[in-house]
Amino acid sequence: NFGFTPGCTANVPTIEFNPTLSNGMVDGKVVLFCDFDVPSWDELTVEVFWTADGDVINQSTLTSGQNQAVLNQTHIRLGMGKNILCEVRGRYASGGAPGTLQSSNEFFAGVKVMRKVFTVDENGAPANIQIQ
């Protein structure tokens, strides 16, 4: 028995979404934006997964040609101290298998101490701590 189960096909949307992650503000609160290219197909839904070091912290399904997902502060907090990215894939609205996940650039959610070892002498010069 070879091939597909009766009624099933390999009809999977092949799309280059090119997701890009950026940060910004909405109503005075820090958010992350996941912008991506989406074709104008009526039958396409876009699934967006937000991950922090590989663990899913939020997901949403977009329709009607929407090309941006937003991660709010509540969900950003789940990824503090980790690298957050968005992963996007398409699926036909009628169901079926999803397309391939495409990943955005990473965004580190937190504070990085640039130099972690300091030598401080009594009565010596002060040491500067650089953070990013």
C-alpha positions in Angstrom: 0.0 0.0 0.0 1.7 3.1 -1.2 0.7 6.8 -1.6 -1.7 8.8 0.4 -4.7 7.8 2.5 -7.8 8.0 0.4 -9.0 11.7 0.2 -5.6 13.1 1.2 -3.0 14.8 -1.0 0.4 16.5 -0.7 -1.3 19.8 -1.3 0.7 22.0 1.1 1.0 25.8 0.6 4.6 26.7 -0.5 5.2 30.3 0.5 8.2 32.5 1.4 7.0 34.5 4.4 10.4 36.1 5.3 9.3 36.8 8.9 11.1 39.7 10.6 11.0 40.5 14.4 11.1 44.0 15.7 10.2 45.8 18.9 8.1 48.8 19.5 5.4 50.5 21.6 1.6 50.2 21.5 -0.4 52.3 24.0 2.7 53.0 26.0 3.7 49.3 26.4 6.6 47.4 24.9 5.6 44.8 22.3 7.2 42.7 19.7 6.1 42.7 16.1 6.4 39.8 13.7 6.0 41.2 10.1 5.9 38.8 7.2 5.1 38.7 3.5 1.7 37.0 2.7 0.1 36.4 -0.6 -3.4 37.6 -1.3 -5.0 34.2 -1.2 -8.5 34.1 0.3 -8.1 30.4 1.3 -4.9 30.9 3.3 -4.5 31.1 7.1 -1.2 32.0 8.7 -0.1 30.3 12.0 2.3 32.3 14.1 4.2 30.7 17.0 6.3 32.8 19.4 9.1 30.9 21.0 11.6 31.7 23.8 14.7 29.4 23.6 12.6 26.9 21.7 9.5 26.8 24.0 6.2 28.1 22.6 5.0 31.1 24.7 2.1 32.2 22.5 0.5 31.3 19.2 -2.2 32.8 16.9 -3.9 32.2 13.6 -4.3 35.1 11.2 -6.7 35.3 8.2 -7.8 37.8 5.5 -4.3 38.8 4.4 -3.1 39.9 7.8 0.7 40.3 7.7 1.6 41.2 11.3 1.4 39.4 14.7 2.0 41.2 18.0 3.4 39.8 21.2 2.2 41.8 24.2 4.1 42.4 27.5 2.3 39.6 29.4 3.7 37.1 26.9 7.1 38.8 26.6 7.6 38.3 30.3 7.4 34.5 29.8 10.5 34.9 27.6 12.6 37.2 29.8 16.3 36.3 29.8 15.8 34.3 26.6 16.0 34.7 22.8 12.5 35.2 21.4 11.6 34.6 17.8 8.4 34.2 15.7 7.8 31.2 13.5 5.3 31.4 10.6 3.7 28.8 8.4 0.7 28.7 6.1 -2.3 26.4 6.0 -5.3 26.2 3.7 -8.4 27.5 5.5 -10.1 24.3 4.5 -7.6 22.3 6.6 -4.9 19.9 5.6 -1.2 19.8 6.3 0.6 23.0 7.2 3.5 24.4 5.2 7.0 24.6 6.5 7.8 26.7 9.6 9.9 29.8 8.8 11.8 31.5 11.6 12.5 35.2 12.1 15.6 36.9 13.6 16.0 36.5 17.3 15.4 39.2 20.0 17.0 38.9 23.4 14.4 39.9 26.0 16.4 41.1 29.0 19.6 42.8 30.1 23.0 41.6 29.1 26.0 42.4 31.3 28.8 42.9 28.8 31.8 42.2 31.1 31.2 39.9 34.0 34.6 39.8 35.8 35.9 42.9 37.6 38.9 43.6 39.7 38.4 46.4 42.2 41.2 47.6 44.5 40.6 49.3 47.8 41.2 53.1 47.1 41.5 52.1 43.4 39.7 53.5 40.4 36.0 52.8 40.0 34.9 50.1 37.6 32.3 50.6 34.9 29.6 48.0 34.4 28.4 47.9 30.8 24.9 46.6 30.1 23.0 46.2 26.9 
